[in-house]
Every structure is written in C-alpha cells, then in structure tokens.
Amino acid sequence: MIQNECMNFLLSVSQHKVFKYFSKVLEEFDVTPAQYGVLNCLWQEGQITPKRIGELLYLEASTVSGILDKMQKLNLIEREIDPNNRRVVLVTCTEKGENLRPKIEVATGKMNEVVLGNLSIMDQKILKEALQTIINTDFS
C-alpha cells in the first residue's frame, strides 16, 4: 500500500504537525497541549474527577495523573478530596488557570484558522465530521 493511502500515516503525520504548531502557540502561556486539554475540560465541565478527565481526553489514568501533578506545581489546578466520598479526588481550575482562558481560547481559535485555512468551509465541516466518526468507531 502506498504510504499516502495508509490512514495511520495520514492521521499520525497530520496530528504531529498540528501538535507541533499548537505546542509553539501555547508556549506563550507556559502550557502544553495536554495541559490545555485538561484546562479545557475544567472550563467546560467545572469541578471534575481525574477519571472524567481521562474519559473526555481518551487518556489512561496514569497519564492524567502525571499531567495533573505538573499542572498543580504550576498552580493551574487544585486537587481536593470530595467531602461526600473520601475515595474521590476532585480537580478544579485555579484563578491562574481561569485567567488564561480568554487568551488561550483566542490563540486556539487562530490555530484552528491556520490549520484549516487551506480548506473550504464545507471541507472543514466534512473533515471534522469524519474525524468525529473515527473517534466514535469501536475498533475492538
């Protein structure tokens, strides 16, 4: 099979290019794309568990834990024990994390414009729908 017809190749290379570009965009805020993902979950959902963050971002618990450790050291998030269930940890955004929201959302919007800039509005819609279909497909 020709490499340019292999879905893994196409998705991996395009994801890598977007990730590299997004990483550069987020450097200004001292945030990584993974940390942005967590912040975005918190901005959308409010106080949530690490398990829920993993579900939303399709990440393993150990990966989420490592990201949260770094974010806590950067004072972007706080973790506390759920007073109703001491076995549950709740994650919230700090004031510092909340203050980054408007700037990061503008930067993310511009990044999307750059990444999708060579596509028509219809092609952008088709691409997003196709990627969402792949995300929702059970390959097991």
N, CA, C and O of each residue as an XYZ file, in Angstrom:
560
protein
N       0.843     -1.188      0.000
C       0.000      0.000      0.000
C       0.884      1.247      0.000
O       1.902      1.306      0.690
N       0.482      2.214     -0.770
C       1.191      3.493     -0.821
C       0.999      4.196      0.518
O      -0.107      4.240      1.057
N       2.094      4.747      1.049
C       2.050      5.366      2.378
C       0.970      6.448      2.472
O       0.302      6.561      3.500
N       0.794      7.233      1.425
C      -0.186      8.313      1.454
C      -1.628      7.823      1.438
O      -2.557      8.629      1.505
N      -1.825      6.497      1.347
C      -3.164      5.928      1.434
C      -3.382      5.206      2.758
O      -4.478      4.707      3.015
N      -2.366      5.145      3.591
C      -2.456      4.486      4.892
C      -3.015      5.472      5.919
O      -2.407      6.507      6.191
N      -4.174      5.142      6.485
C      -4.824      6.055      7.435
C      -3.942      6.357      8.639
O      -3.911      7.493      9.112
N      -3.232      5.361      9.136
C      -2.368      5.606     10.285
C      -1.310      6.649      9.943
O      -1.052      7.554     10.737
N      -0.703      6.531      8.778
C       0.304      7.506      8.348
C      -0.311      8.903      8.232
O       0.221      9.867      8.782
N      -1.425      9.008      7.520
C      -2.048     10.317      7.298
C      -2.462     10.977      8.617
O      -2.216     12.165      8.829
N      -3.089     10.201      9.492
C      -3.528     10.765     10.772
C      -2.338     11.103     11.673
O      -2.333     12.146     12.326
N      -1.330     10.226     11.710
C      -0.162     10.453     12.570
C       0.618     11.688     12.144
O       0.968     12.522     12.979
N       0.889     11.806     10.858
C       1.684     12.942     10.377
C       0.911     14.249     10.529
O       1.475     15.255     10.958
N      -0.374     14.240     10.182
C      -1.150     15.470     10.327
C      -1.287     15.847     11.800
O      -1.189     17.026     12.139
N      -1.513     14.868     12.686
C      -1.609     15.149     14.117
C      -0.292     15.699     14.644
O      -0.279     16.635     15.444
N       0.804     15.123     14.200
C       2.119     15.584     14.655
C       2.366     17.039     14.241
O       2.866     17.838     15.033
N       2.019     17.370     13.023
C       2.221     18.745     12.553
C       1.360     19.737     13.340
O       1.836     20.802     13.731
N       0.105     19.388     13.570
C      -0.790     20.262     14.332
C      -0.304     20.373     15.778
O      -0.282     21.465     16.346
N       0.086     19.245     16.369
C       0.579     19.231     17.748
C       1.816     20.131     17.882
O       1.913     20.924     18.819
N       2.736     20.005     16.960
C       3.964     20.805     16.989
C       3.634     22.299     16.882
O       4.192     23.117     17.614
N       2.739     22.642     15.980
C       2.331     24.036     15.817
C       1.600     24.540     17.064
O       1.869     25.643     17.538
N       0.678     23.733     17.593
C      -0.085     24.120     18.774
C       0.829     24.278     19.991
O       0.641     25.185     20.802
N       1.818     23.390     20.110
C       2.787     23.497     21.209
C       3.478     24.849     21.172
O       3.659     25.489     22.208
N       3.859     25.280     19.992
C       4.524     26.576     19.832
C       3.577     27.728     20.204
O       3.982     28.689     20.857
N       2.330     27.617     19.783
C       1.332     28.638     20.116
C       1.151     28.750     21.631
O       1.050     29.854     22.167
N       1.111     27.608     22.315
C       0.843     27.587     23.751
C       2.061     27.941     24.609
O       1.915     28.211     25.801
N       3.260     27.943     24.018
C       4.476     28.290     24.775
C       4.340     29.633     25.478
O       4.825     29.804     26.597
N       3.694     30.568     24.836
C       3.498     31.912     25.392
C       2.802     31.867     26.756
O       2.992     32.754     27.588
N       1.998     30.828     26.971
C       1.217     30.709     28.207
C       1.817     29.685     29.169
O       1.237     29.407     30.218
N       2.968     29.125     28.818
C       3.614     28.066     29.618
C       2.680     26.885     29.848
O       2.617     26.332     30.946
N       1.963     26.511     28.806
C       1.012     25.404     28.856
C       1.302     24.471     27.680
O       1.597     24.933     26.578
N       1.220     23.168     27.912
C       1.379     22.187     26.845
C       0.007     21.853     26.253
O      -1.016     22.161     26.865
N      -0.028     21.228     25.073
C      -1.333     20.808     24.536
C      -2.089     19.876     25.478
O      -3.311     19.974     25.581
N      -1.399     18.983     26.162
C      -2.069     18.086     27.110
C      -2.667     18.880     28.271
O      -3.788     18.609     28.701
N      -1.916     19.857     28.775
C      -2.421     20.696     29.861
C      -3.596     21.539     29.376
O      -4.555     21.753     30.117
N      -3.526     22.014     28.145
C      -4.656     22.740     27.564
C      -5.895     21.843     27.555
O      -6.993     22.294     27.883
N      -5.719     20.583     27.181
C      -6.843     19.651     27.162
C      -7.514     19.553     28.519
O      -8.741     19.572     28.614
N      -6.707     19.448     29.574
C      -7.248     19.384     30.939
C      -7.941     20.691     31.291
O      -9.057     20.687     31.810
N      -7.275     21.814     31.010
C      -7.897     23.111     31.306
C      -9.229     23.242     30.578
O     -10.213     23.699     31.160
N      -9.263     22.849     29.326
C     -10.497     22.964     28.559
C     -11.607     22.102     29.169
O     -12.764     22.520     29.211
N     -11.259     20.913     29.636
C     -12.248     20.070     30.334
C     -12.802     20.801     31.548
O     -14.012     20.814     31.774
N     -11.917     21.407     32.324
C     -12.339     22.113     33.532
C     -13.156     23.356     33.184
O     -14.137     23.662     33.862
N     -12.762     24.066     32.140
C     -13.518     25.243     31.724
C     -14.923     24.861     31.270
O     -15.874     25.608     31.501
N     -15.058     23.711     30.632
C     -16.358     23.276     30.120
C     -17.208     22.585     31.181
O     -18.422     22.783     31.233
N     -16.573     21.776     32.025
C     -17.308     20.916     32.956
C     -17.335     21.443     34.391
O     -18.203     21.056     35.172
N     -16.402     22.313     34.742
C     -16.278     22.736     36.133
C     -15.465     21.720     36.916
O     -14.558     21.095     36.365
N     -15.773     21.550     38.169
C     -15.042     20.617     39.040
C     -15.358     19.178     38.629
O     -16.520     18.773     38.600
N     -14.304     18.409     38.310
C     -14.491     17.024     37.858
C     -13.391     16.128     38.415
O     -12.400     16.604     38.968
N     -13.584     14.837     38.258
C     -12.612     13.859     38.747
C     -11.538     13.600     37.680
O     -11.771     13.831     36.494
N     -10.374     13.125     38.102
C      -9.358     12.715     37.128
C      -9.885     11.636     36.176
O      -9.530     11.620     34.998
N     -10.725     10.744     36.686
C     -11.307      9.705     35.836
C     -12.109     10.319     34.697
O     -12.015      9.877     33.552
N     -12.893     11.337     35.017
C     -13.712     12.010     33.986
C     -12.817     12.726     32.973
O     -13.109     12.724     31.777
N     -11.742     13.330     33.442
C     -10.793     13.977     32.530
C     -10.242     12.935     31.554
O     -10.166     13.187     30.351
N      -9.863     11.775     32.070
C      -9.367     10.701     31.223
C     -10.382     10.265     30.184
O     -10.033     10.018     29.029
N     -11.640     10.171     30.594
C     -12.707      9.789     29.658
C     -12.862     10.835     28.558
O     -12.979     10.491     27.381
N     -12.864     12.096     28.935
C     -13.063     13.169     27.960
C     -11.899     13.296     26.979
O     -12.095     13.640     25.814
N     -10.690     13.017     27.460
C      -9.495     13.185     26.627
C      -8.962     11.860     26.065
O      -7.962     11.845     25.348
N      -9.633     10.755     26.392
C      -9.204      9.425     25.935
C      -7.783      9.118     26.407
O      -6.941      8.673     25.627
N      -7.529      9.364     27.699
C      -6.209      9.147     28.281
C      -6.290      8.130     29.416
O      -7.317      8.005     30.083
N      -5.190      7.405     29.624
C      -5.080      6.462     30.730
C      -4.939      7.227     32.046
O      -4.475      8.367     32.063
N      -5.342      6.595     33.139
C      -5.297      7.218     34.462
C      -3.889      7.680     34.823
O      -3.718      8.763     35.382
N      -2.880      6.871     34.509
C      -1.503      7.242     34.858
C      -1.050      8.483     34.081
O      -0.304      9.308     34.610
N      -1.493      8.614     32.851
C      -1.153      9.794     32.046
C      -1.814     11.036     32.637
O      -1.178     12.081     32.775
N      -3.085     10.914     32.983
C      -3.811     12.043     33.588
C      -3.131     12.462     34.883
O      -2.947     13.653     35.136
N      -2.760     11.490     35.700
C      -2.119     11.785     36.982
C      -0.833     12.584     36.789
O      -0.586     13.547     37.514
N      -0.017     12.191     35.817
C       1.225     12.912     35.545
C       0.980     14.339     35.083
O       1.682     15.261     35.497
N      -0.013     14.518     34.229
C      -0.352     15.861     33.744
C      -0.838     16.716     34.908
O      -0.436     17.871     35.046
N      -1.709     16.144     35.750
C      -2.248     16.894     36.895
C      -1.145     17.259     37.885
O      -1.163     18.354     38.447
N      -0.189     16.364     38.107
C       0.931     16.682     39.009
C       1.670     17.930     38.532
O       1.948     18.833     39.322
N       1.982     17.977     37.249
C       2.706     19.130     36.691
C       1.853     20.387     36.754
O       2.358     21.469     37.056
N       0.568     20.250     36.472
C      -0.318     21.411     36.489
C      -0.494     21.963     37.901
O      -0.609     23.174     38.089
N      -0.514     21.077     38.888
C      -0.640     21.535     40.265
C       0.608     22.313     40.673
O       0.509     23.339     41.345
N       1.771     21.831     40.271
C       3.026     22.543     40.572
C       3.059     23.913     39.908
O       3.671     24.844     40.432
N       2.403     24.039     38.756
C       2.340     25.322     38.048
C       1.196     26.196     38.548
O       0.977     27.290     38.027
N       0.460     25.719     39.562
C      -0.668     26.438     40.140
C      -1.794     26.693     39.125
O      -2.456     27.730     39.164
N      -1.996     25.724     38.216
C      -3.080     25.827     37.250
C      -4.341     25.119     37.730
O      -5.454     25.465     37.334
N      -4.147     24.117     38.594
C      -5.277     23.344     39.121
C      -5.080     23.086     40.610
O      -3.981     23.225     41.148
N      -6.172     22.708     41.253
C      -6.141     22.246     42.641
C      -6.834     20.896     42.683
O      -7.790     20.649     41.948
N      -6.336     20.020     43.560
C      -6.986     18.729     43.791
C      -7.402     18.679     45.250
O      -6.648     19.071     46.140
N      -8.603     18.195     45.478
C      -9.090     18.054     46.850
C      -9.944     16.802     46.959
O     -10.467     16.297     45.965
N     -10.072     16.317     48.171
C     -10.893     15.143     48.442
C     -12.361     15.556     48.440
O     -12.728     16.575     49.026
N     -13.186     14.768     47.784
C     -14.623     15.008     47.768
C     -15.161     14.819     49.189
O     -15.019     13.733     49.752
N     -15.775     15.847     49.778
C     -16.270     15.713     51.146
C     -17.373     14.656     51.285
O     -17.611     14.150     52.382
N     -18.041     14.324     50.183
C     -19.117     13.324     50.210
C     -18.609     11.901     50.002
O     -19.313     10.936     50.299
N     -17.381     11.774     49.490
C     -16.802     10.448     49.255
C     -15.288     10.588     49.288
O     -14.675     11.025     48.314
N     -14.695     10.218     50.404
C     -13.267     10.451     50.621
C     -12.363      9.670     49.667
O     -11.157      9.912     49.625
N     -12.929      8.742     48.907
C     -12.130      7.989     47.933
C     -12.025      8.717     46.597
O     -11.283      8.291     45.712
N     -12.758      9.801     46.452
C     -12.816     10.530     45.185
C     -12.045     11.840     45.291
O     -12.188     12.587     46.259
N     -11.222     12.103     44.271
C     -10.492     13.362     44.172
C     -11.226     14.252     43.175
O     -11.683     13.784     42.133
N     -11.334     15.523     43.499
C     -11.959     16.498     42.608
C     -10.898     17.496     42.134
O     -10.070     17.956     42.920
N     -10.935     17.816     40.867
C      -9.980     18.745     40.267
C     -10.722     20.024     39.898
O     -11.792     19.987     39.290
N     -10.135     21.149     40.275
C     -10.694     22.444     39.897
C      -9.592     23.324     39.324
O      -8.405     23.129     39.588
N     -10.017     24.279     38.546
C      -9.105     25.255     37.956
C      -8.812     26.336     39.000
O      -9.708     26.773     39.721
N      -7.570     26.751     39.070
C      -7.220     27.864     39.961
C      -7.549     29.183     39.266
O      -7.926     29.207     38.094
N      -7.401     30.256     39.997
C      -7.595     31.581     39.411
C      -6.615     31.796     38.255
O      -6.975     32.363     37.224
N      -5.381     31.342     38.438
C      -4.382     31.459     37.369
C      -4.853     30.722     36.115
O      -4.746     31.246     35.006
N      -5.371     29.511     36.293
C      -5.879     28.734     35.164
C      -7.080     29.385     34.509
O      -7.197     29.397     33.283
N      -7.972     29.926     35.322
C      -9.149     30.629     34.779
C      -8.734     31.884     34.013
O      -9.318     32.201     32.977
N      -7.727     32.597     34.520
C      -7.288     33.827     33.863
C      -6.666     33.575     32.490
O      -6.645     34.468     31.643
N      -6.163     32.369     32.271
C      -5.587     32.025     30.970
C      -6.651     31.755     29.906
O      -6.376     31.823     28.708
N      -7.849     31.452     30.350
C      -8.902     31.013     29.428
C      -9.113     31.943     28.241
O      -9.028     31.472     27.107
N      -9.383     33.232     28.426
C      -9.677     34.063     27.244
C      -8.506     34.143     26.260
O      -8.706     34.119     25.046
N      -7.293     34.236     26.786
C      -6.121     34.339     25.907
C      -5.893     33.039     25.146
O      -5.613     33.057     23.947
N      -6.013     31.912     25.842
C      -5.796     30.616     25.204
C      -6.910     30.313     24.208
O      -6.649     29.726     23.158
N      -8.132     30.696     24.512
C      -9.223     30.461     23.570
C      -9.025     31.249     22.283
O      -9.313     30.740     21.200
N      -8.540     32.478     22.384
C      -8.233     33.267     21.182
C      -7.110     32.603     20.391
O      -7.200     32.466     19.171
N      -6.059     32.192     21.088
C      -4.922     31.540     20.430
C      -5.343     30.232     19.769
O      -4.879     29.913     18.675
N      -6.214     29.476     20.422
C      -6.699     28.215     19.862
C      -7.549     28.469     18.614
O      -7.453     27.740     17.627
N      -8.366     29.494     18.671
C      -9.167     29.864     17.501
C      -8.289     30.224     16.312
O      -8.561     29.817     15.182
N      -7.232     30.992     16.575
C      -6.299     31.361     15.495
C      -5.579     30.124     14.966
O      -5.374     29.994     13.759
N      -5.194     29.210     15.869
C      -4.539     27.972     15.451
C      -5.464     27.177     14.531
O      -5.030     26.669     13.497
N      -6.733     27.071     14.906
C      -7.692     26.362     14.062
C      -7.802     27.014     12.681
O      -7.890     26.321     11.668
N      -7.795     28.344     12.647
C      -7.869     29.057     11.369
C      -6.660     28.741     10.491
O      -6.800     28.536      9.285
N      -5.475     28.702     11.096
C      -4.261     28.393     10.339
C      -4.304     26.955      9.830
O      -4.037     26.693      8.658
N      -4.639     26.036     10.719
C      -4.637     24.611     10.356
C      -5.675     24.316      9.270
O      -5.414     23.534      8.356
N      -6.831     24.932      9.370
C      -7.913     24.661      8.425
C      -7.972     25.664      7.271
O      -8.837     25.568      6.400
N      -7.057     26.616      7.272
C      -7.099     27.726      6.318
C      -7.096     27.344      4.853
O      -7.623     28.091      4.029
N      -6.521     26.204      4.500
C      -6.470     25.790      3.096
C      -7.684     24.967      2.679
O      -7.746     24.474      1.552
N      -8.647     24.820      3.586
C      -9.853     24.049      3.295
C     -11.062     24.968      3.182
O     -11.156     25.970      3.892
N     -11.974     24.632      2.301
C     -13.227     25.380      2.216
C     -14.033     25.126      3.490
O     -13.746     24.191      4.237
N     -15.028     25.951      3.729
C     -15.901     25.780      4.894
C     -16.546     24.383      4.845
O     -16.647     23.704      5.867
N     -16.976     23.968      3.658
C     -17.597     22.649      3.515
C     -16.587     21.542      3.808
O     -16.925     20.572      4.487
N     -15.355     21.665      3.310
C     -14.328     20.665      3.575
C     -13.956     20.627      5.055
O     -13.677     19.556      5.594
N     -13.949     21.781      5.716
C     -13.685     21.817      7.158
C     -14.760     21.021      7.898
O     -14.454     20.232      8.793
N     -16.012     21.235      7.518
C     -17.128     20.535      8.155
C     -17.015     19.030      7.920
O     -17.197     18.235      8.842
N     -16.714     18.648      6.688
C     -16.580     17.225      6.345
C     -15.429     16.592      7.130
O     -15.564     15.486      7.654
N     -14.293     17.301      7.209
C     -13.139     16.779      7.950
C     -13.490     16.566      9.417
O     -13.208     15.506      9.976
N     -14.100     17.563     10.041
C     -14.459     17.441     11.455
C     -15.442     16.293     11.682
O     -15.303     15.541     12.646
N     -16.423     16.156     10.808
C     -17.389     15.066     10.939
C     -16.721     13.710     10.736
O     -17.026     12.754     11.449
N     -15.812     13.626      9.767
C     -15.115     12.362      9.510
C     -14.237     11.982     10.701
O     -14.216     10.821     11.112
N     -13.522     12.940     11.248
C     -12.673     12.656     12.410
C     -13.521     12.244     13.610
O     -13.142     11.340     14.353
N     -14.654     12.893     13.802
C     -15.545     12.528     14.911
C     -16.080     11.109     14.713
O     -16.220     10.359     15.679
N     -16.376     10.739     13.474
C     -16.829      9.382     13.182
C     -15.744      8.363     13.547
O     -16.032      7.321     14.134
N     -14.494      8.678     13.191
C     -13.397      7.777     13.543
C     -13.245      7.672     15.057
O     -13.052      6.577     15.585
N     -13.330      8.796     15.755
C     -13.234      8.792     17.213
C     -14.319      7.902     17.827
O     -14.063      7.183     18.793
N     -15.515      7.954     17.270
C     -16.651      7.213     17.836
C     -16.717      5.764     17.379
O     -17.593      5.026     17.831
N     -15.829      5.336     16.505
C     -15.842      3.972     15.995
C     -15.163      3.027     16.995
O     -14.087      3.324     17.514
N     -15.802      1.902     17.250
C     -15.226      0.867     18.117
C     -14.435     -0.098     17.241
O     -15.019     -0.831     16.444
N     -13.105     -0.105     17.384
C     -12.243     -0.947     16.563
C     -11.915     -2.273     17.229
O     -11.119     -3.047     16.698
N     -12.511     -2.550     18.379
C     -12.167     -3.799     19.081
C     -12.805     -5.013     18.454
O     -12.608     -6.130     18.933
